[in-house]
């Protein structure tokens, strides 16, 4: 169940982070509410994850997947276009997350 909570935490964080731009420096109400609620939910879910998943593993997955997903939202919603170095860096992040999941015995101990 911890990895379900982690996935939900990452999704909540990605929604909150993506809403930051739409909040226009917290001058627009509903995007600002989405930021606050999204981060509160994300961090609450992360506390549930940390009951069984080591903090380093949880944070690596949170940060790595969050970076890639926020970039995809930026492309889809805001028309942002990452350059080649950014794409290569994100490919390395995905590779790092895959290595953790496939090869790390720490990530499978609860």
PyMOL CGO cylinders between C-alpha atoms (Angstrom):
from pymol import cmd
from pymol.cgo import CYLINDER

trace = [
    CYLINDER, 0.00, 0.00, 0.00, 2.95, 2.33, 0.60, 0.3, 1, 1, 1, 1, 1, 1,
    CYLINDER, 2.95, 2.33, 0.60, 3.71, 2.60, -3.10, 0.3, 1, 1, 1, 1, 1, 1,
    CYLINDER, 3.71, 2.60, -3.10, 0.07, 3.43, -3.84, 0.3, 1, 1, 1, 1, 1, 1,
    CYLINDER, 0.07, 3.43, -3.84, 0.31, 6.24, -1.28, 0.3, 1, 1, 1, 1, 1, 1,
    CYLINDER, 0.31, 6.24, -1.28, 3.59, 7.34, -2.86, 0.3, 1, 1, 1, 1, 1, 1,
    CYLINDER, 3.59, 7.34, -2.86, 2.01, 7.43, -6.32, 0.3, 1, 1, 1, 1, 1, 1,
    CYLINDER, 2.01, 7.43, -6.32, -0.90, 9.48, -4.98, 0.3, 1, 1, 1, 1, 1, 1,
    CYLINDER, -0.90, 9.48, -4.98, 1.51, 11.80, -3.15, 0.3, 1, 1, 1, 1, 1, 1,
    CYLINDER, 1.51, 11.80, -3.15, 3.48, 12.35, -6.34, 0.3, 1, 1, 1, 1, 1, 1,
    CYLINDER, 3.48, 12.35, -6.34, 0.31, 13.08, -8.31, 0.3, 1, 1, 1, 1, 1, 1,
    CYLINDER, 0.31, 13.08, -8.31, -0.88, 15.56, -5.66, 0.3, 1, 1, 1, 1, 1, 1,
    CYLINDER, -0.88, 15.56, -5.66, 2.52, 17.26, -5.65, 0.3, 1, 1, 1, 1, 1, 1,
    CYLINDER, 2.52, 17.26, -5.65, 2.59, 17.47, -9.45, 0.3, 1, 1, 1, 1, 1, 1,
    CYLINDER, 2.59, 17.47, -9.45, -0.88, 19.02, -9.50, 0.3, 1, 1, 1, 1, 1, 1,
    CYLINDER, -0.88, 19.02, -9.50, 0.12, 21.52, -6.79, 0.3, 1, 1, 1, 1, 1, 1,
    CYLINDER, 0.12, 21.52, -6.79, 3.40, 22.42, -8.47, 0.3, 1, 1, 1, 1, 1, 1,
    CYLINDER, 3.40, 22.42, -8.47, 1.72, 22.81, -11.84, 0.3, 1, 1, 1, 1, 1, 1,
    CYLINDER, 1.72, 22.81, -11.84, -0.95, 25.05, -10.31, 0.3, 1, 1, 1, 1, 1, 1,
    CYLINDER, -0.95, 25.05, -10.31, 1.76, 27.38, -8.98, 0.3, 1, 1, 1, 1, 1, 1,
    CYLINDER, 1.76, 27.38, -8.98, 2.16, 28.94, -12.41, 0.3, 1, 1, 1, 1, 1, 1,
    CYLINDER, 2.16, 28.94, -12.41, -1.60, 29.33, -12.83, 0.3, 1, 1, 1, 1, 1, 1,
    CYLINDER, -1.60, 29.33, -12.83, -1.85, 30.94, -9.38, 0.3, 1, 1, 1, 1, 1, 1,
    CYLINDER, -1.85, 30.94, -9.38, 0.00, 33.98, -10.78, 0.3, 1, 1, 1, 1, 1, 1,
    CYLINDER, 0.00, 33.98, -10.78, 1.99, 34.51, -7.58, 0.3, 1, 1, 1, 1, 1, 1,
    CYLINDER, 1.99, 34.51, -7.58, -1.02, 33.56, -5.42, 0.3, 1, 1, 1, 1, 1, 1,
    CYLINDER, -1.02, 33.56, -5.42, -3.18, 36.32, -6.91, 0.3, 1, 1, 1, 1, 1, 1,
    CYLINDER, -3.18, 36.32, -6.91, -5.74, 33.89, -8.39, 0.3, 1, 1, 1, 1, 1, 1,
    CYLINDER, -5.74, 33.89, -8.39, -7.91, 32.16, -5.80, 0.3, 1, 1, 1, 1, 1, 1,
    CYLINDER, -7.91, 32.16, -5.80, -8.69, 28.70, -7.17, 0.3, 1, 1, 1, 1, 1, 1,
    CYLINDER, -8.69, 28.70, -7.17, -5.24, 27.84, -8.50, 0.3, 1, 1, 1, 1, 1, 1,
    CYLINDER, -5.24, 27.84, -8.50, -3.84, 29.07, -5.16, 0.3, 1, 1, 1, 1, 1, 1,
    CYLINDER, -3.84, 29.07, -5.16, -6.25, 26.83, -3.25, 0.3, 1, 1, 1, 1, 1, 1,
    CYLINDER, -6.25, 26.83, -3.25, -5.19, 23.92, -5.47, 0.3, 1, 1, 1, 1, 1, 1,
    CYLINDER, -5.19, 23.92, -5.47, -1.54, 24.59, -4.61, 0.3, 1, 1, 1, 1, 1, 1,
    CYLINDER, -1.54, 24.59, -4.61, -2.14, 24.59, -0.86, 0.3, 1, 1, 1, 1, 1, 1,
    CYLINDER, -2.14, 24.59, -0.86, -4.50, 21.61, -0.81, 0.3, 1, 1, 1, 1, 1, 1,
    CYLINDER, -4.50, 21.61, -0.81, -2.29, 19.65, -3.20, 0.3, 1, 1, 1, 1, 1, 1,
    CYLINDER, -2.29, 19.65, -3.20, 0.84, 20.15, -1.11, 0.3, 1, 1, 1, 1, 1, 1,
    CYLINDER, 0.84, 20.15, -1.11, -0.99, 19.35, 2.15, 0.3, 1, 1, 1, 1, 1, 1,
    CYLINDER, -0.99, 19.35, 2.15, -2.31, 16.13, 0.67, 0.3, 1, 1, 1, 1, 1, 1,
    CYLINDER, -2.31, 16.13, 0.67, 1.04, 15.25, -0.88, 0.3, 1, 1, 1, 1, 1, 1,
    CYLINDER, 1.04, 15.25, -0.88, 2.95, 15.67, 2.37, 0.3, 1, 1, 1, 1, 1, 1,
    CYLINDER, 2.95, 15.67, 2.37, 0.32, 13.83, 4.40, 0.3, 1, 1, 1, 1, 1, 1,
    CYLINDER, 0.32, 13.83, 4.40, 0.49, 10.88, 2.01, 0.3, 1, 1, 1, 1, 1, 1,
    CYLINDER, 0.49, 10.88, 2.01, 4.28, 11.01, 2.14, 0.3, 1, 1, 1, 1, 1, 1,
    CYLINDER, 4.28, 11.01, 2.14, 4.13, 10.61, 5.93, 0.3, 1, 1, 1, 1, 1, 1,
    CYLINDER, 4.13, 10.61, 5.93, 2.16, 7.40, 5.38, 0.3, 1, 1, 1, 1, 1, 1,
    CYLINDER, 2.16, 7.40, 5.38, 4.76, 6.18, 2.90, 0.3, 1, 1, 1, 1, 1, 1,
    CYLINDER, 4.76, 6.18, 2.90, 7.59, 6.79, 5.35, 0.3, 1, 1, 1, 1, 1, 1,
    CYLINDER, 7.59, 6.79, 5.35, 6.11, 4.26, 7.77, 0.3, 1, 1, 1, 1, 1, 1,
    CYLINDER, 6.11, 4.26, 7.77, 7.55, 1.47, 5.61, 0.3, 1, 1, 1, 1, 1, 1,
    CYLINDER, 7.55, 1.47, 5.61, 9.69, 2.93, 2.82, 0.3, 1, 1, 1, 1, 1, 1,
    CYLINDER, 9.69, 2.93, 2.82, 13.14, 4.34, 3.64, 0.3, 1, 1, 1, 1, 1, 1,
    CYLINDER, 13.14, 4.34, 3.64, 13.17, 8.13, 3.36, 0.3, 1, 1, 1, 1, 1, 1,
    CYLINDER, 13.17, 8.13, 3.36, 15.97, 8.17, 0.76, 0.3, 1, 1, 1, 1, 1, 1,
    CYLINDER, 15.97, 8.17, 0.76, 14.15, 5.77, -1.53, 0.3, 1, 1, 1, 1, 1, 1,
    CYLINDER, 14.15, 5.77, -1.53, 10.82, 7.55, -1.12, 0.3, 1, 1, 1, 1, 1, 1,
    CYLINDER, 10.82, 7.55, -1.12, 12.40, 10.93, -1.82, 0.3, 1, 1, 1, 1, 1, 1,
    CYLINDER, 12.40, 10.93, -1.82, 14.33, 9.66, -4.84, 0.3, 1, 1, 1, 1, 1, 1,
    CYLINDER, 14.33, 9.66, -4.84, 11.13, 8.33, -6.38, 0.3, 1, 1, 1, 1, 1, 1,
    CYLINDER, 11.13, 8.33, -6.38, 9.14, 11.44, -5.36, 0.3, 1, 1, 1, 1, 1, 1,
    CYLINDER, 9.14, 11.44, -5.36, 11.67, 13.87, -6.80, 0.3, 1, 1, 1, 1, 1, 1,
    CYLINDER, 11.67, 13.87, -6.80, 12.57, 11.92, -9.93, 0.3, 1, 1, 1, 1, 1, 1,
    CYLINDER, 12.57, 11.92, -9.93, 9.06, 11.11, -11.02, 0.3, 1, 1, 1, 1, 1, 1,
    CYLINDER, 9.06, 11.11, -11.02, 7.83, 14.55, -9.98, 0.3, 1, 1, 1, 1, 1, 1,
    CYLINDER, 7.83, 14.55, -9.98, 10.40, 16.29, -12.19, 0.3, 1, 1, 1, 1, 1, 1,
    CYLINDER, 10.40, 16.29, -12.19, 9.43, 14.27, -15.22, 0.3, 1, 1, 1, 1, 1, 1,
    CYLINDER, 9.43, 14.27, -15.22, 5.68, 14.58, -14.65, 0.3, 1, 1, 1, 1, 1, 1,
    CYLINDER, 5.68, 14.58, -14.65, 5.82, 18.34, -14.01, 0.3, 1, 1, 1, 1, 1, 1,
    CYLINDER, 5.82, 18.34, -14.01, 7.79, 18.71, -17.23, 0.3, 1, 1, 1, 1, 1, 1,
    CYLINDER, 7.79, 18.71, -17.23, 5.12, 16.76, -19.11, 0.3, 1, 1, 1, 1, 1, 1,
    CYLINDER, 5.12, 16.76, -19.11, 2.40, 18.99, -17.61, 0.3, 1, 1, 1, 1, 1, 1,
    CYLINDER, 2.40, 18.99, -17.61, 4.44, 22.04, -18.62, 0.3, 1, 1, 1, 1, 1, 1,
    CYLINDER, 4.44, 22.04, -18.62, 4.55, 20.74, -22.17, 0.3, 1, 1, 1, 1, 1, 1,
    CYLINDER, 4.55, 20.74, -22.17, 0.86, 19.83, -22.32, 0.3, 1, 1, 1, 1, 1, 1,
    CYLINDER, 0.86, 19.83, -22.32, -0.67, 22.80, -20.49, 0.3, 1, 1, 1, 1, 1, 1,
    CYLINDER, -0.67, 22.80, -20.49, 1.79, 25.68, -20.73, 0.3, 1, 1, 1, 1, 1, 1,
    CYLINDER, 1.79, 25.68, -20.73, 3.39, 24.91, -24.09, 0.3, 1, 1, 1, 1, 1, 1,
    CYLINDER, 3.39, 24.91, -24.09, 6.87, 24.73, -22.58, 0.3, 1, 1, 1, 1, 1, 1,
    CYLINDER, 6.87, 24.73, -22.58, 9.48, 22.88, -24.60, 0.3, 1, 1, 1, 1, 1, 1,
    CYLINDER, 9.48, 22.88, -24.60, 12.48, 21.29, -22.87, 0.3, 1, 1, 1, 1, 1, 1,
    CYLINDER, 12.48, 21.29, -22.87, 15.72, 21.37, -24.84, 0.3, 1, 1, 1, 1, 1, 1,
    CYLINDER, 15.72, 21.37, -24.84, 17.89, 18.33, -25.58, 0.3, 1, 1, 1, 1, 1, 1,
    CYLINDER, 17.89, 18.33, -25.58, 20.01, 18.58, -22.39, 0.3, 1, 1, 1, 1, 1, 1,
    CYLINDER, 20.01, 18.58, -22.39, 16.82, 18.73, -20.31, 0.3, 1, 1, 1, 1, 1, 1,
    CYLINDER, 16.82, 18.73, -20.31, 15.41, 15.68, -22.08, 0.3, 1, 1, 1, 1, 1, 1,
    CYLINDER, 15.41, 15.68, -22.08, 18.67, 13.77, -21.61, 0.3, 1, 1, 1, 1, 1, 1,
    CYLINDER, 18.67, 13.77, -21.61, 18.76, 14.72, -17.93, 0.3, 1, 1, 1, 1, 1, 1,
    CYLINDER, 18.76, 14.72, -17.93, 15.21, 13.50, -17.43, 0.3, 1, 1, 1, 1, 1, 1,
    CYLINDER, 15.21, 13.50, -17.43, 16.06, 10.25, -19.23, 0.3, 1, 1, 1, 1, 1, 1,
    CYLINDER, 16.06, 10.25, -19.23, 18.87, 9.77, -16.69, 0.3, 1, 1, 1, 1, 1, 1,
    CYLINDER, 18.87, 9.77, -16.69, 16.43, 10.48, -13.86, 0.3, 1, 1, 1, 1, 1, 1,
    CYLINDER, 16.43, 10.48, -13.86, 14.05, 7.84, -15.20, 0.3, 1, 1, 1, 1, 1, 1,
    CYLINDER, 14.05, 7.84, -15.20, 16.99, 5.45, -15.46, 0.3, 1, 1, 1, 1, 1, 1,
    CYLINDER, 16.99, 5.45, -15.46, 17.96, 6.17, -11.87, 0.3, 1, 1, 1, 1, 1, 1,
    CYLINDER, 17.96, 6.17, -11.87, 14.43, 5.52, -10.63, 0.3, 1, 1, 1, 1, 1, 1,
    CYLINDER, 14.43, 5.52, -10.63, 14.37, 2.26, -12.59, 0.3, 1, 1, 1, 1, 1, 1,
    CYLINDER, 14.37, 2.26, -12.59, 17.71, 1.18, -11.08, 0.3, 1, 1, 1, 1, 1, 1,
    CYLINDER, 17.71, 1.18, -11.08, 16.38, 1.87, -7.59, 0.3, 1, 1, 1, 1, 1, 1,
    CYLINDER, 16.38, 1.87, -7.59, 13.21, -0.09, -8.22, 0.3, 1, 1, 1, 1, 1, 1,
    CYLINDER, 13.21, -0.09, -8.22, 14.81, -3.05, -9.98, 0.3, 1, 1, 1, 1, 1, 1,
    CYLINDER, 14.81, -3.05, -9.98, 18.13, -3.47, -8.20, 0.3, 1, 1, 1, 1, 1, 1,
    CYLINDER, 18.13, -3.47, -8.20, 17.92, -1.90, -4.74, 0.3, 1, 1, 1, 1, 1, 1,
    CYLINDER, 17.92, -1.90, -4.74, 17.14, -4.34, -1.96, 0.3, 1, 1, 1, 1, 1, 1,
    CYLINDER, 17.14, -4.34, -1.96, 16.46, -1.31, 0.30, 0.3, 1, 1, 1, 1, 1, 1,
    CYLINDER, 16.46, -1.31, 0.30, 13.41, -0.30, -1.77, 0.3, 1, 1, 1, 1, 1, 1,
    CYLINDER, 13.41, -0.30, -1.77, 11.75, -3.67, -1.25, 0.3, 1, 1, 1, 1, 1, 1,
    CYLINDER, 11.75, -3.67, -1.25, 12.18, -3.93, 2.51, 0.3, 1, 1, 1, 1, 1, 1,
    CYLINDER, 12.18, -3.93, 2.51, 9.21, -2.73, 4.49, 0.3, 1, 1, 1, 1, 1, 1,
]
cmd.load_cgo(trace, "trace")
